[in-house]
Amino acid sequence: MVKFSAAAIAFLAIGATSAWQIQTPAKLAARTGPATTPFTRRRTNVAPMSMVISDPTKPVTMGGGGGYTATNTASRRVTPEDPGDRPTYKVVYVVLESQYQSSMTAAVKRINAGSKNMSVECVGYLLEELRNEDAYEQFKADMAEANVFIGSLIFVQELAEKVTDVVAPLRDDLDACLVFPSMPEVMRLNKVGSFTMKNLGQSKSVVADFMKSKKKEDGSSFEEGMLKLLRTLPKVLKFLPSDKAADARSFMMSFQYWLGGSPENIESMLTMLGQDYVEKVKVTMAGKEKVEAVEPVLLPDKAIWHPVAPSIVFDSPGQYSEWYDKEHCPEAGIDPKTAPTIGLILQKSHINTKDDTHYVSLISELESRGSRVVCIYSGGLDFSGPVDEYFYNAAGK
């Protein structure tokens, strides 16, 4: 287990958006360029980057470190530059935090650069922005033209009501409506073909009952419960009519892509939705071969992470120390025997979406001052489990 010195400091690095201007070690400096990971290696049918004017895999910044530091929605609007005779469908999304902006932007640019069957326009809103009347009116205008709505982590009651007031009257006209963990009234907006959650919280629901039972059994979060449901789903789907099973599978696959969060995962989700559910895309693709869906790439719900590690994550402190102390520390000029150890608690969604520049900068600064750094993350808001598992030994030290 990792042993922390008395002088060590534990940082809570959730939602930080500003990157420090520092002297970055060579290996960490290279981290800012495109990395070859399972996220980038797994797709062979992605358009070459030469087809895109700017590299869409690089994080998008709006005058500051975070993607949502600007409150102008125009800065988060992506439109196809040359759609040609391809049908264009519009996606409007509302999210709690900024991380998904860079992935959504990159995914849409990839589709617009490389797909022969469709192009995509998208615009995103930060949930708290809907308190602003001008932003709210623009949201209404965008939704009036939308084909697909995506929402996630909408848990503020008054804002959930605002979203529902706009989306609910348009729901039947939308080609698809996907809402991931949010308040029940927002979750009931879900519509993917014949799949809905209109009875969620109002009557007996297989999904809701499964979640409640898992939370009671082992304290699972909503996200963990959904992932366990995904593993159970094949047994359930065989009892449903084929069309309903396919639509339920599409929703759960979309949720997996969303949890994966990388540009490649989001691109796969938007491509699947377009060719299977957006009517004008389906019409032009009649008789054409569809893009085969690839499996989502998901990170574990909790793990140890380092931006330059050969593995994306480590399952145990022992695995991490083996690499960090024997390989990374000598290269970084850190003496693992005398260096103080600093624990960082990170948010998984920043790692998923590669919106991690502020994390890389902080790690680099601490290591440049001679510290060992152990970064852990969790997919939920309860970090007690990862802290106990990765920061303490069996004796609780």
C-alpha positions in Angstrom: 0.0 0.0 0.0 1.0 3.6 -0.5 2.5 5.2 2.6 2.0 8.9 3.0 4.4 11.0 5.0 3.1 13.3 7.7 4.0 16.3 5.5 1.9 15.1 2.6 -1.1 17.1 1.4 -4.2 15.5 -0.1 -5.7 17.7 -2.8 -9.3 17.6 -3.9 -9.0 18.4 -7.6 -12.6 18.2 -8.7 -13.8 20.7 -11.3 -10.6 22.8 -11.4 -10.3 24.6 -14.7 -7.2 26.7 -14.8 -3.8 25.3 -15.9 -0.6 26.6 -14.3 2.1 28.1 -16.5 5.0 25.9 -15.5 8.2 24.3 -16.8 6.9 20.9 -17.9 9.1 17.8 -17.9 9.6 16.4 -21.4 7.5 13.3 -20.9 4.6 15.3 -19.5 5.0 18.0 -22.2 4.5 15.3 -24.8 1.2 14.5 -23.1 -0.4 17.5 -24.7 0.0 16.0 -28.1 -2.2 13.2 -29.5 -1.5 10.0 -27.6 -1.9 6.5 -28.8 -4.2 4.7 -26.4 -7.0 2.1 -26.8 -9.3 5.1 -27.4 -7.4 6.1 -30.5 -6.2 2.7 -31.7 -9.6 1.0 -31.7 -11.1 3.0 -34.6 -9.8 2.3 -38.1 -12.6 3.9 -40.0 -12.2 7.4 -38.6 -11.5 10.0 -41.2 -7.8 11.0 -41.4 -7.0 14.2 -39.4 -5.9 15.9 -42.6 -9.6 16.1 -43.5 -10.2 18.3 -40.5 -9.2 21.9 -40.4 -8.2 21.8 -36.8 -7.4 18.7 -34.7 -10.8 18.0 -33.1 -9.2 15.7 -30.5 -7.5 18.6 -28.8 -9.5 20.1 -25.9 -11.4 23.2 -26.8 -10.8 26.3 -24.7 -12.9 29.5 -24.5 -10.6 32.2 -23.3 -9.6 30.2 -20.2 -8.7 26.7 -19.0 -12.3 25.4 -18.9 -14.6 24.7 -21.8 -17.4 26.7 -20.3 -15.6 29.8 -19.1 -17.4 31.7 -21.8 -21.1 32.1 -21.4 -21.8 32.7 -25.1 -23.5 29.6 -26.6 -22.2 30.5 -30.0 -18.8 29.5 -28.9 -20.2 26.0 -28.3 -22.0 25.7 -31.6 -20.6 23.4 -34.3 -22.0 23.5 -37.8 -20.8 21.5 -40.8 -18.6 23.5 -43.1 -19.4 21.5 -46.3 -22.3 19.2 -45.8 -22.8 18.8 -49.6 -25.9 16.7 -50.3 -25.7 14.9 -46.9 -28.6 15.4 -44.5 -27.7 17.4 -41.4 -29.3 16.6 -38.1 -29.1 18.9 -35.1 -28.2 17.8 -31.5 -28.9 20.0 -28.5 -27.3 18.9 -25.2 -27.6 20.2 -21.6 -24.9 19.0 -19.1 -24.0 19.8 -15.5 -20.3 20.5 -16.2 -18.0 21.4 -19.0 -16.1 18.2 -19.6 -18.3 16.9 -22.4 -17.9 20.0 -24.6 -14.5 19.0 -26.1 -15.6 15.5 -26.7 -18.9 16.5 -28.3 -17.1 19.1 -30.5 -14.4 16.6 -31.6 -17.0 13.9 -32.3 -19.1 16.2 -34.5 -16.1 17.5 -36.4 -15.0 13.9 -37.1 -18.4 12.9 -38.4 -18.6 16.1 -40.6 -15.2 15.5 -42.0 -15.4 11.8 -42.6 -19.0 10.5 -42.9 -20.5 10.0 -46.3 -24.0 9.5 -44.9 -24.7 12.4 -42.6 -23.4 15.7 -41.1 -24.2 17.0 -37.6 -24.8 20.4 -36.1 -24.6 20.6 -32.3 -24.9 23.2 -29.5 -24.4 22.7 -25.8 -25.7 24.4 -22.7 -24.3 24.3 -19.1 -27.3 23.6 -16.8 -26.7 26.7 -14.7 -26.8 28.9 -17.8 -30.5 28.2 -18.2 -31.1 30.6 -15.3 -30.1 33.4 -17.7 -33.2 34.5 -19.7 -31.3 35.2 -22.9 -29.6 31.8 -22.7 -33.0 30.1 -21.9 -34.7 31.8 -24.9 -31.8 30.6 -27.2 -32.2 27.1 -25.8 -35.9 27.2 -26.7 -35.0 28.4 -30.2 -32.4 25.6 -30.7 -34.8 23.0 -29.4 -37.4 24.0 -31.9 -35.0 23.0 -34.6 -33.5 19.9 -32.9 -33.6 16.3 -34.1 -32.0 14.9 -30.9 -31.8 16.1 -27.3 -29.2 14.8 -24.8 -29.3 15.7 -21.1 -27.1 14.5 -18.2 -27.0 15.1 -14.5 -29.9 17.4 -14.3 -30.6 17.3 -10.6 -31.5 20.9 -9.7 -35.3 21.0 -9.3 -36.0 24.5 -10.7 -33.7 23.9 -13.7 -35.1 20.4 -14.3 -38.5 22.0 -14.6 -37.1 24.5 -17.1 -35.7 21.7 -19.2 -38.9 19.7 -19.0 -41.0 22.7 -19.9 -39.1 23.1 -23.2 -38.4 19.5 -24.2 -41.6 17.8 -23.2 -43.9 19.5 -25.8 -41.3 18.7 -28.5 -40.6 15.2 -27.4 -42.9 13.4 -29.8 -41.4 15.3 -32.8 -37.8 14.6 -31.8 -36.1 11.6 -33.6 -34.5 10.7 -30.3 -34.3 12.0 -26.7 -31.6 10.7 -24.4 -31.5 11.6 -20.8 -28.8 10.1 -18.5 -28.8 10.2 -14.7 -31.2 13.0 -13.8 -34.3 13.8 -11.9 -37.3 11.4 -12.6 -39.3 14.0 -14.5 -36.4 14.6 -16.9 -35.6 10.9 -17.2 -39.2 10.3 -18.3 -38.4 12.3 -21.5 -36.3 9.4 -22.8 -37.3 8.2 -26.2 -35.2 5.9 -28.4 -37.6 4.3 -30.9 -40.0 2.3 -28.8 -37.9 2.5 -25.7 -39.1 5.0 -23.1 -39.0 5.7 -19.3 -42.4 7.4 -19.2 -43.4 5.4 -16.1 -40.2 5.9 -14.2 -41.1 6.8 -10.6 -44.9 6.5 -11.3 -45.5 2.7 -11.5 -43.6 -0.6 -11.3 -40.5 -0.3 -13.5 -38.0 -3.1 -14.2 -35.2 -0.5 -14.5 -36.2 1.4 -11.3 -36.7 -1.8 -9.3 -33.3 -3.1 -10.4 -31.6 0.1 -9.3 -33.3 0.1 -5.9 -32.4 -3.5 -5.3 -28.7 -3.0 -6.2 -28.5 0.2 -4.0 -30.0 -1.7 -1.1 -27.7 -4.8 -1.6 -24.3 -3.1 -2.1 -24.8 0.7 -2.0 -24.3 1.0 -5.8 -24.5 4.5 -7.3 -26.9 5.1 -10.2 -24.0 4.8 -12.6 -22.8 1.6 -11.1 -26.3 0.2 -11.1 -26.8 1.0 -14.8 -23.5 -0.7 -15.6 -24.7 -3.8 -13.7 -28.0 -3.6 -15.6 -26.1 -3.6 -18.8 -24.5 -6.9 -17.9 -27.9 -8.3 -17.1 -29.7 -6.8 -20.1 -29.1 -9.7 -22.6 -31.1 -12.0 -20.4 -34.0 -9.5 -20.3 -34.0 -8.6 -23.9 -34.7 -12.1 -25.2 -38.2 -11.9 -23.6 -39.0 -8.7 -25.5 -40.2 -8.3 -29.1 -37.3 -7.8 -31.4 -37.9 -4.1 -32.1 -38.3 -3.2 -28.5 -35.2 -5.2 -27.6 -33.2 -3.4 -30.3 -34.3 0.0 -29.0 -33.6 -0.8 -25.4 -30.2 -2.1 -26.5 -29.5 1.2 -28.4 -30.3 3.3 -25.3 -28.1 1.2 -23.1 -25.3 1.3 -25.7 -25.7 5.1 -25.9 -25.3 5.3 -22.1 -22.1 3.3 -22.3 -20.8 5.5 -25.0 -21.7 8.5 -22.9 -20.0 7.1 -19.8 -16.9 6.4 -21.9 -16.9 10.1 -22.8 -14.0 10.1 -25.3 -14.5 11.7 -28.7 -14.4 8.2 -30.3 -17.2 7.0 -28.0 -19.3 10.1 -28.6 -18.8 9.8 -32.3 -20.0 6.2 -32.3 -23.1 7.2 -30.3 -24.0 10.1 -32.7 -23.4 7.9 -35.7 -25.6 5.1 -34.3 -28.4 7.6 -33.5 -28.2 9.2 -36.9 -28.4 6.1 -39.0 -30.9 4.2 -36.8 -33.3 6.9 -35.5 -33.0 10.3 -37.4 -35.6 10.1 -40.1 -33.9 12.2 -42.8 -30.7 10.2 -42.4 -32.5 6.9 -42.5 -34.2 7.9 -45.7 -31.0 8.8 -47.5 -29.3 5.7 -46.2 -32.0 3.3 -47.5 -30.2 0.4 -49.2 -26.8 1.6 -48.0 -24.5 -0.3 -45.6 -24.6 1.0 -42.1 -21.5 1.8 -40.0 -21.0 -1.2 -37.8 -21.2 -0.2 -34.1 -18.0 -0.7 -32.1 -17.9 -1.6 -28.5 -17.7 1.3 -26.1 -14.4 1.7 -24.3 -15.0 2.2 -20.5 -12.7 3.0 -17.7 -13.2 1.2 -14.3 -15.4 3.2 -11.9 -12.3 3.8 -9.7 -8.6 3.4 -10.2 -5.2 5.1 -10.0 -4.3 7.3 -13.0 -1.2 9.0 -14.3 -1.1 11.0 -17.6 2.1 9.4 -18.9 1.7 5.9 -17.7 1.8 3.1 -20.3 -1.5 1.7 -18.9 -4.5 4.1 -18.8 -5.2 3.2 -15.2 -3.9 0.9 -12.4 -6.1 -1.4 -10.4 -3.9 -1.5 -7.3 -1.3 0.6 -5.4 1.2 -2.2 -6.0 0.9 -2.1 -9.8 1.2 1.7 -9.7 4.3 1.7 -7.4 6.0 -0.9 -9.6 5.8 1.4 -12.6 6.0 4.8 -10.8 8.9 4.1 -8.4 11.0 2.0 -10.8 10.4 3.7 -14.1 8.8 7.1 -13.8 10.7 8.5 -10.7 14.2 8.0 -12.2 13.2 9.7 -15.4 11.6 12.6 -13.5 14.4 13.0 -11.1 12.4 12.0 -8.0 13.8 9.9 -5.2 10.9 7.6 -4.2 12.6 6.8 -0.9 12.8 10.3 0.4 10.1 12.2 -1.6 6.9 13.2 0.2 3.8 11.5 -1.3 0.9 13.7 -2.3 -2.5 12.2 -3.0 -4.8 13.8 -5.6 -8.4 13.0 -5.8 -9.7 13.5 -9.4 -13.0 13.4 -11.2 -13.4 10.5 -13.6 -15.3 12.5 -16.3 -12.3 14.8 -16.9 -10.2 11.7 -17.6 -12.8 10.0 -19.7 -13.3 13.1 -21.9 -9.5 13.9 -22.0 -10.3 17.3 -20.5 -7.4 16.9 -18.2 -4.9 19.7 -18.9 -5.4 21.2 -15.4 -4.6 17.8 -13.9 -1.5 17.3 -16.0 -0.3 20.8 -15.1 -0.8 20.2 -11.4 0.9 16.8 -11.4 3.9 18.2 -13.4 4.3 21.1 -10.9 4.3 18.8 -7.9 6.7 16.4 -9.5 9.0 19.2 -10.6 9.3 20.1 -6.9 10.4 16.5 -6.0 7.1 15.0 -4.8 5.7 11.5 -5.5 2.1 11.9 -6.8 -0.7 9.3 -6.5 -3.8 10.2 -8.5 -7.0 8.4 -7.8 -10.4 9.0 -9.3 -14.0 7.9 -8.8 -17.0 8.0 -11.0 -19.3 9.1 -8.3 -19.3 11.8 -5.6 -18.4 9.4 -2.7 -14.6 9.1 -2.7 -14.3 7.3 0.7 -14.0 3.9 -1.0 -11.1 4.8 -3.3 -9.4 6.8 -0.5 -9.5 3.8 1.8 -8.4 1.4 -0.9 -5.6 3.4 -2.5 -4.3 5.8 0.2 -4.3 3.5 3.3 -2.7 0.2 4.2 -4.2 -2.7 6.0 -3.4 -1.1 9.3 -5.3 2.1 8.4 -2.1 4.2 8.0 
